[in-house]
Amino acid sequence: MHCNKGVYFSKEDRVQLWNGATLNEPGRSFYADSLLYNQKTDFGEGFCNVMLYDTTEKVKFLADYMFRKPGNEEVVLKESARIYQYTDKDTLYLAGDTITYYQDTTTNTKLSIIENNVAIIKGDMFIRCDSAYFSERDSILKLHKEPILWSKNTQLFADSILTTYYDKEFHEMKMYYNAMIISEHEGDTIHYDQVKGKFMTAILDSSQIKQVDIEQNSQTLYYPSETSTDSTGTEIKTLSGMNQTDCNKISIRFKNSEIQDISFQDDPTSTFYPMDKIPSKKLYFKGFSWEIERKPPRPFPE
């Protein structure tokens, strides 16, 4: 234990440390401006600029208040709560007003609950919602209350979203009720590719969307494009029109987070509008909302 000031209660085997306190033990480092720790019970509390780093799990916890139970079986973070899960490839970042982290030592499974102003970042995947729940046992991350996600220039949202997370990657995402996908065309703030449906399932690879299947009341607004080359050899993409299709089931494949191709099943009906003939009321589906300003900023490494 290191600090500038502190008191050691020898009978109770506990300490009160302040003015910058660090507690080091095998596999863990615990810092706070002020720190309370009971060595017998292994309970600890930290106040202001708190940091707990577990070198075994490669997890860093940060907050202005932290309470931890023995062996990190439960860690509660409050005020500027953040978790960094480091991997060889990239970092999983979790943030919220309050984060509660449970670790079942008998089954070695973990459970995390994030409440209020939730931000999650993994590679090119950015998430906002009001609360999130992750259980390592079933590898499901549940996003509640206006969940919204971004993958490069594509935005997804629904009433509720469940996504599988294992092997330190997102794999599948299920979106329930009022699900919508919006893709932005670079430099164009008027024309957006849009997909809407009651239920959607997205397949991801390295946190990038590869395929989306839409079921029940499926609709698309899609802008086919043509690519040409100018005198300098620069490729120019020009939108050729808008295709609106209604269908009961639609499958969409993506490349580099942009729509690559669409297949329609079960009696599709389509209408194509040249760019200069698109009615203004047809530009956006009901419920359209491009909310790029809510996208959480990528934090600096900590």
Backbone torsions as a table, in degrees:
resi	resn	phi	psi	omega
1	MET	NA	137.2	179.6
2	HIS	-130.6	137.8	175.9
3	CYS	-164.0	168.6	175.1
4	ASN	-88.4	-31.7	176.0
5	LYS	-141.5	147.9	178.9
6	GLY	-175.3	163.2	177.3
7	VAL	-129.7	134.1	177.5
8	TYR	-114.0	121.0	178.5
9	PHE	-95.7	99.3	-168.8
10	SER	-67.3	-37.4	-178.9
11	LYS	-66.1	-37.8	-177.7
12	GLU	-92.6	-9.7	179.7
13	ASP	57.3	47.2	178.2
14	ARG	-134.7	160.7	-176.8
15	VAL	-132.6	152.9	168.1
16	GLN	-123.4	117.1	-176.0
17	LEU	-121.8	143.4	177.4
18	TRP	-150.2	178.3	-173.2
19	ASN	61.3	40.8	179.6
20	GLY	92.0	105.6	-175.1
21	ALA	-132.4	136.6	178.5
22	THR	-128.6	131.8	175.7
23	LEU	-118.2	116.8	179.0
24	ASN	-109.9	134.7	174.1
25	GLU	-146.9	166.4	-176.3
26	PRO	-54.1	118.8	176.6
27	GLY	84.9	-5.4	-176.4
28	ARG	-143.6	146.1	173.6
29	SER	-134.4	129.9	-173.2
30	PHE	-126.4	117.0	179.9
31	TYR	-123.2	147.8	171.2
32	ALA	-163.0	157.6	174.3
33	ASP	-59.8	-39.6	174.1
34	SER	-132.1	141.4	-172.5
35	LEU	-141.7	132.4	172.3
36	LEU	-114.3	132.0	-178.2
37	TYR	-147.9	132.3	176.2
38	ASN	-108.7	113.2	-174.4
39	GLN	-71.4	-29.4	-179.9
40	LYS	-70.0	-46.4	-175.5
41	THR	-93.1	-15.1	-178.6
42	ASP	65.3	28.1	171.7
43	PHE	-91.9	142.2	179.5
44	GLY	-143.9	150.5	174.7
45	GLU	-134.4	139.3	177.2
46	GLY	-127.0	146.5	-177.6
47	PHE	-130.2	124.7	175.3
48	CYS	70.7	124.8	177.7
49	ASN	51.8	46.7	-175.4
50	VAL	-81.2	139.0	176.8
51	MET	-143.3	125.2	173.5
52	LEU	-120.8	122.0	-179.1
53	TYR	-119.3	121.9	177.5
54	ASP	-101.0	106.1	-175.8
55	THR	-71.7	-25.6	179.4
56	THR	-69.5	-47.3	-179.4
57	GLU	-88.0	-8.9	-176.4
58	LYS	56.0	49.0	179.6
59	VAL	-123.2	134.3	176.0
60	LYS	-118.3	130.3	178.0
61	PHE	-110.9	132.6	178.4
62	LEU	-134.9	143.6	178.3
63	ALA	-173.1	178.0	172.5
64	ASP	-94.5	-12.6	171.5
65	TYR	-144.1	138.1	178.8
66	MET	-143.0	137.3	173.4
67	PHE	-124.8	129.7	-179.4
68	ARG	-130.4	141.5	177.4
69	LYS	-95.4	171.0	-176.5
70	PRO	-53.9	138.2	176.2
71	GLY	63.2	20.1	-177.3
72	ASN	60.4	27.2	178.4
73	GLU	-62.8	-30.2	174.1
74	GLU	-145.6	130.7	176.6
75	VAL	-129.0	125.0	178.2
76	VAL	-112.8	125.2	179.5
77	LEU	-114.8	135.2	178.3
78	LYS	-137.0	146.9	179.1
79	GLU	66.4	108.7	-176.9
80	SER	54.3	43.9	-177.2
81	ALA	-74.5	133.0	-179.8
82	ARG	-145.7	147.4	173.1
83	ILE	-130.8	134.4	173.6
84	TYR	-115.9	119.6	174.0
85	GLN	-106.1	108.6	-174.0
86	TYR	-87.2	139.3	173.9
87	THR	-132.7	170.9	178.6
88	ASP	-66.1	-27.3	-174.9
89	LYS	-89.9	-52.9	179.2
90	ASP	-157.6	-164.7	-174.5
91	THR	-124.7	136.2	170.7
92	LEU	-91.2	124.1	-177.1
93	TYR	-115.4	128.1	178.0
94	LEU	-125.4	136.3	178.7
95	ALA	-145.9	151.7	178.3
96	GLY	-178.5	175.2	178.7
97	ASP	-65.7	-40.8	179.2
98	THR	-137.6	132.9	175.6
99	ILE	-126.6	128.6	175.7
100	THR	-116.6	126.1	-174.9
101	TYR	-120.7	121.5	179.3
102	TYR	-113.0	144.5	176.2
103	GLN	-134.7	115.6	177.9
104	ASP	-85.1	108.4	-174.9
105	THR	-71.3	-22.4	-179.9
106	THR	-75.5	-38.2	-179.9
107	THR	-105.0	-7.4	-179.1
108	ASN	57.6	34.6	175.3
109	THR	-107.0	156.0	-174.6
110	LYS	-125.0	151.0	180.0
111	LEU	-137.7	131.2	179.2
112	SER	-126.2	136.1	175.4
113	ILE	-125.2	124.9	179.9
114	ILE	-116.6	130.8	-175.6
115	GLU	-124.2	132.7	171.9
116	ASN	67.3	128.0	176.5
117	ASN	53.8	51.1	-175.0
118	VAL	-77.9	135.7	172.3
119	ALA	-132.1	132.3	178.6
120	ILE	-132.6	132.3	179.5
121	ILE	-134.1	132.3	175.4
122	LYS	-147.8	109.2	-177.8
123	GLY	60.9	-122.0	178.8
124	ASP	-94.5	9.3	179.4
125	MET	-99.4	124.8	179.2
126	PHE	-122.6	134.6	-174.7
127	ILE	-132.1	139.6	170.5
128	ARG	-128.3	140.0	172.0
129	CYS	-166.5	179.1	-178.7
130	ASP	-88.7	-32.7	178.0
131	SER	-152.1	152.6	-178.5
132	ALA	-143.2	149.2	-177.0
133	TYR	-138.1	125.4	179.1
134	PHE	-127.2	127.4	175.8
135	SER	-116.6	123.1	178.2
136	GLU	-69.4	-22.8	-177.7
137	ARG	-62.3	-46.0	178.9
138	ASP	-106.8	3.2	175.6
139	SER	59.2	31.9	-178.1
140	ILE	-113.5	129.3	173.2
141	LEU	-103.4	117.8	-179.2
142	LYS	-101.3	127.8	-179.7
143	LEU	-112.2	127.2	-174.0
144	HIS	-124.0	155.0	173.8
145	LYS	61.8	90.8	176.5
146	GLU	55.4	52.4	177.0
147	PRO	-70.8	141.4	179.8
148	ILE	-145.7	138.6	-176.0
149	LEU	-129.5	152.7	174.2
150	TRP	-130.8	135.7	170.9
151	SER	-130.5	103.0	-172.7
152	LYS	55.7	-117.3	-175.7
153	ASN	-99.0	20.0	-179.9
154	THR	-116.0	134.5	-180.0
155	GLN	-117.2	137.2	179.4
156	LEU	-128.2	141.1	173.5
157	PHE	-155.2	159.8	-179.6
158	ALA	-164.6	175.9	177.7
159	ASP	-64.8	-39.4	174.9
160	SER	-148.7	151.1	-176.7
161	ILE	-135.9	133.6	172.9
162	LEU	-119.8	129.8	179.3
163	THR	-132.1	140.4	178.1
164	THR	-85.8	137.4	179.7
165	TYR	-136.5	112.6	176.5
166	TYR	-152.8	164.2	-173.3
167	ASP	51.9	30.8	176.2
168	LYS	63.2	30.9	177.4
169	GLU	-144.4	151.5	168.9
170	PHE	-79.6	139.3	-176.1
171	HIS	-123.4	-49.1	-177.4
172	GLU	-138.6	144.5	-178.0
173	MET	-132.4	127.7	177.4
174	LYS	-112.7	127.2	-177.5
175	MET	-116.0	128.0	-172.8
176	TYR	-115.6	127.4	172.8
177	TYR	64.0	129.2	179.5
178	ASN	51.9	38.6	-179.5
179	ALA	-77.3	138.8	179.6
180	MET	-147.7	142.7	173.3
181	ILE	-119.5	133.3	178.6
182	ILE	-127.7	129.3	177.0
183	SER	-118.4	133.2	-178.4
184	GLU	-92.4	137.6	170.7
185	HIS	-89.1	130.1	-174.8
186	GLU	-54.6	126.9	177.7
187	GLY	78.0	4.7	-178.1
188	ASP	-119.8	116.3	-178.1
189	THR	-104.7	13.9	-179.5
190	ILE	-116.5	-44.6	-173.5
191	HIS	-101.5	117.1	-178.7
192	TYR	-124.6	135.8	168.5
193	ASP	-69.7	134.8	-176.6
194	GLN	-136.4	139.8	176.7
195	VAL	-131.8	132.3	-176.3
196	LYS	-135.8	146.0	178.2
197	GLY	-174.7	171.5	-179.1
198	LYS	-75.3	-43.0	179.3
199	PHE	-130.9	142.3	176.5
200	MET	-136.7	146.3	172.8
201	THR	-127.7	122.5	-179.7
202	ALA	-110.5	134.6	174.5
203	ILE	-101.0	130.0	-176.9
204	LEU	-119.8	153.6	175.0
205	ASP	-138.8	119.7	-177.0
206	SER	53.5	43.4	177.2
207	SER	66.3	14.9	174.9
208	GLN	-112.2	141.6	-179.3
209	ILE	-73.0	127.6	178.2
210	LYS	-108.7	-36.7	-178.6
211	GLN	-153.6	145.9	176.2
212	VAL	-132.6	129.8	174.9
213	ASP	-111.1	127.6	-177.2
214	ILE	-115.1	133.2	-178.7
215	GLU	-128.7	141.5	176.5
216	GLN	69.1	120.5	178.5
217	ASN	55.2	42.2	-175.9
218	SER	-78.0	137.8	179.0
219	GLN	-142.5	146.8	175.0
220	THR	-135.6	143.9	164.1
221	LEU	-118.9	114.4	-172.8
222	TYR	-132.8	135.1	-178.6
223	TYR	-107.0	99.6	173.2
224	PRO	-62.1	150.6	-177.8
225	SER	-132.1	157.7	175.1
226	GLU	-120.3	139.8	-178.3
227	THR	-110.3	130.2	176.8
228	SER	-130.0	170.2	-179.4
229	THR	-122.2	130.6	179.6
230	ASP	-84.2	-174.2	-174.9
231	SER	-65.5	-21.5	179.8
232	THR	-90.9	-1.1	-178.7
233	GLY	87.7	7.2	179.9
234	THR	-83.4	132.5	178.7
235	GLU	-76.4	134.6	179.4
236	ILE	-120.8	125.5	178.8
237	LYS	-100.3	126.0	-178.8
238	THR	-119.6	128.4	177.6
239	LEU	-74.1	131.7	-176.1
240	SER	-96.9	-12.1	179.9
241	GLY	160.1	-173.5	179.2
242	MET	-123.2	130.5	178.3
243	ASN	-110.5	119.1	177.5
244	GLN	-107.6	125.7	-176.8
245	THR	-132.1	133.8	172.4
246	ASP	-111.0	135.3	-175.6
247	CYS	-162.0	155.0	-179.1
248	ASN	-76.2	-30.0	-179.9
249	LYS	-143.5	132.6	-177.4
250	ILE	-135.1	140.2	172.9
251	SER	-120.6	133.2	-177.5
252	ILE	-126.4	132.6	175.0
253	ARG	-109.1	138.9	-176.8
254	PHE	-113.9	152.2	171.5
255	LYS	-137.3	124.1	-176.3
256	ASN	53.7	40.7	178.0
257	SER	65.1	14.3	174.1
258	GLU	-115.1	148.1	-179.7
259	ILE	-63.0	125.2	-180.0
260	GLN	-96.5	-49.9	176.3
261	ASP	-156.8	158.8	-177.0
262	ILE	-129.7	135.5	173.6
263	SER	-120.2	134.1	-177.0
264	PHE	-110.5	137.7	-179.4
265	GLN	-128.8	153.2	174.7
266	ASP	69.3	69.4	170.9
267	ASP	56.5	64.5	177.4
268	PRO	-73.7	149.6	172.9
269	THR	-125.5	129.6	-173.2
270	SER	-128.6	150.9	173.0
271	THR	-135.5	129.4	179.0
272	PHE	-108.7	133.6	177.8
273	TYR	-119.4	125.1	169.1
274	PRO	-60.2	156.9	-174.3
275	MET	-56.0	-37.2	-177.7
276	ASP	-85.9	3.5	-179.3
277	LYS	-119.4	10.5	-177.5
278	ILE	-77.4	118.5	176.0
279	PRO	-64.3	138.2	-177.2
280	SER	-59.1	-32.5	-179.2
281	LYS	-75.0	-8.6	179.2
282	LYS	-97.4	-0.7	-174.9
283	LEU	-69.7	-29.2	-172.8
284	TYR	-136.4	140.6	172.1
285	PHE	-72.9	157.5	173.6
286	LYS	-62.2	132.1	-177.6
287	GLY	95.2	-2.7	179.9
288	PHE	-60.0	134.3	176.6
289	SER	-159.2	109.1	177.5
290	TRP	-91.1	110.8	-169.5
291	GLU	-119.9	49.4	-177.4
292	ILE	-61.5	-24.2	-179.7
293	GLU	-68.4	-17.1	178.5
294	ARG	-86.5	-9.6	-178.6
295	LYS	-61.5	124.9	-177.3
296	PRO	-68.3	139.9	177.6
297	PRO	-72.0	144.6	177.7
298	ARG	-71.3	124.9	-177.0
299	PRO	-72.9	155.5	173.2
300	PHE	-70.8	149.9	178.9
301	PRO	-57.4	137.4	179.7
302	GLU	-126.3	NA	NA
